[in-house]
């Protein structure tokens, strides 16, 4: 079962939250939040955990959903797939 990571607006900034023990990570801009979420997803997939990243806009609409497959030592596999 994949791990889920979400980027969403929060008050004056943006948060990254998901299936991890730490509380939500807070960022001033959506770009920084999205990059941090992608970095986290890459680290989790490199560790063998499939990850779904979902990014929301300020109006609540989904901006994107990406699948980061578990790394299987296959260098020709795509890094992330748009879901």
N, C-alpha and C positions, 0 to 999 in steps of 0.2 A: 504494500500500500504506500502511495507516495506521501511525502511530507508537503505541507502547504505553507506558502509564504504570501503575505498580502502587503501591498502598498496602498495606503488610503490617506485622504486628507484628515487632519485633526486640528481643530482650532485654527491657529495662525500658521501651522506647519504641516508636516507629513509624518506618518509613522510607518514602520515596517514591523509587522507582527506575524506570528505563525506558530508552528508546532515546535517551539524550542523553549527551554526553561527560562531564559532571560525575559524580562518584561519587554514591551514594545520599544523599539529604537526610534528616537525622534530626530527629525531633520527640518531645517528651515525651508528647503526647496524640494519640489517633487523630483527634480533631476538627481539630486544627491540621494534621496530616499530610494529611487529606482536603481541607481548604480550600486548602492549598498546591498539592496535586495538581490540583485543579479550576482554580485560577488559572493554573497551567502549561498545562493543556489548553486553556484559553481563549486564552492567548497564542499557542500553536502553531496552533490552528484559525484565529485571526485572521490568522496569517501564511500561511494557505493549506494547512496540513497537517492531514489528518484524524487524529483521535486516539481511541484506545480507552483508557478508564480502568477499571481493575479494582481493587476494594477487597476485601480479605480481613479476616476476623475473627480473633481470637486463636486460635480452635480450628481455623483453616485453611479454614473454609467461606467461600464467596464471598458477600459482603454486597451487592455490586452491580457491574454492568458498564454503562458508559455510552459512547456514541459522541458525539464532538464533531465534526460535519462541518466540512470546510474552509469557511471563510467565503467566500461567493460574492456579497457585496454585496446580499444579499436580506434586508431587515430583518424580513420576516415568517417567516423560517425559525426553527425551535426552536433554542435555544442548545445543548441536549444531549438526546440520545435515550437512553432506557433500552434496553440491548441484551439 
